[in-house]
Amino acid sequence: MIIQKSKVETLHEEITKLYSVSIQALYEIDGIGHVALQILKSFTTADRKELIEKLPTWNNKDLELLAFILHDDFSETYDDSYLLGYIFTLANDTLASNLLDQWIIFFFEENVVESIELLDSMLDRVEGLRSNNYIDETSYKYWIEYMTNLKSKQQEL
């Protein structure tokens, strides 16, 4: 009996193939994450649910590469109103602060975040970054106000 890999396992394998590529090269080589992105785009609702369930078991390098694949400026992007925010909540402080500096604003500009739970988790993550001195007071205040306003708008709907 041949056991077929899930799409999540296939995506994870494709991401691990990128381990040998420097982060700088990821930004310089157009379409380097294309195969992983195509796998992600083929996900069904069940595949996406499985990915969300398995992401907490992925290491920080996996999360960083997935975040890159979700928002590769040189290639196509993957529209999702949850995944990048969820990765932000799971990432270590260094990666989370980098995501906050580089991609989270685009995430909010390009997506309508419908999950109040996700916004709460993201607010908690910003609190953690501040308490661990990964963001300054100005950034902290900006993000708390920004995310709180988004949360309020969502609750009004």
Solvent accessible surface area in square Angstrom, and as a share of the most:
residue,aa,sasa,rsa
1,M,227,1.01
2,I,166,0.84
3,I,148,0.75
4,Q,161,0.72
5,K,107,0.45
6,S,32,0.20
7,K,74,0.31
8,V,2,0.01
9,E,76,0.34
10,T,52,0.30
11,L,0,0.00
12,H,54,0.24
13,E,74,0.33
14,E,30,0.13
15,I,0,0.00
16,T,45,0.26
17,K,135,0.57
18,L,15,0.07
19,Y,87,0.33
20,S,107,0.69
21,V,31,0.18
22,S,65,0.42
23,I,54,0.27
24,Q,112,0.50
25,A,22,0.17
26,L,0,0.00
27,Y,67,0.25
28,E,114,0.51
29,I,86,0.44
30,D,100,0.52
31,G,24,0.23
32,I,42,0.21
33,G,5,0.05
34,H,80,0.36
35,V,81,0.47
36,A,1,0.01
37,L,3,0.02
38,Q,67,0.30
39,I,26,0.13
40,L,1,0.01
41,K,86,0.36
42,S,55,0.35
43,F,25,0.11
44,T,77,0.45
45,T,120,0.70
46,A,73,0.56
47,D,21,0.11
48,R,72,0.26
49,K,126,0.54
50,E,40,0.18
51,L,0,0.00
52,I,36,0.18
53,E,108,0.49
54,K,74,0.31
55,L,0,0.00
56,P,74,0.47
57,T,114,0.66
58,W,23,0.08
59,N,78,0.40
60,N,45,0.23
61,K,65,0.27
62,D,2,0.01
63,L,4,0.02
64,E,44,0.20
65,L,0,0.00
66,L,0,0.00
67,A,0,0.00
68,F,5,0.02
69,I,2,0.01
70,L,9,0.04
71,H,17,0.08
72,D,4,0.02
73,D,104,0.54
74,F,109,0.45
75,S,32,0.21
76,E,73,0.33
77,T,53,0.31
78,Y,39,0.15
79,D,114,0.59
80,D,18,0.09
81,S,39,0.25
82,Y,43,0.16
83,L,0,0.00
84,L,7,0.04
85,G,0,0.00
86,Y,36,0.14
87,I,0,0.00
88,F,0,0.00
89,T,28,0.16
90,L,58,0.29
91,A,4,0.03
92,N,76,0.39
93,D,28,0.15
94,T,74,0.43
95,L,9,0.05
96,A,0,0.00
97,S,11,0.07
98,N,61,0.31
99,L,2,0.01
100,L,3,0.02
101,D,108,0.56
102,Q,80,0.36
103,W,17,0.06
104,I,0,0.00
105,I,43,0.22
106,F,87,0.36
107,F,4,0.02
108,F,14,0.06
109,E,117,0.53
110,E,97,0.43
111,N,28,0.14
112,V,101,0.58
113,V,9,0.05
114,E,121,0.54
115,S,31,0.20
116,I,52,0.26
117,E,132,0.59
118,L,4,0.02
119,L,0,0.00
120,D,52,0.27
121,S,43,0.28
122,M,0,0.00
123,L,24,0.12
124,D,99,0.51
125,R,34,0.13
126,V,0,0.00
127,E,74,0.33
128,G,20,0.20
129,L,0,0.00
130,R,87,0.32
131,S,84,0.54
132,N,78,0.40
133,N,135,0.69
134,Y,99,0.38
135,I,19,0.10
136,D,89,0.46
137,E,86,0.39
138,T,106,0.62
139,S,38,0.25
140,Y,24,0.09
141,K,124,0.53
142,Y,103,0.39
143,W,19,0.07
144,I,41,0.21
145,E,112,0.50
146,Y,56,0.21
147,M,0,0.00
148,T,60,0.35
149,N,73,0.37
150,L,46,0.23
151,K,43,0.18
152,S,47,0.31
153,K,129,0.55
154,Q,32,0.14
155,Q,109,0.48
156,E,144,0.64
157,L,163,0.81
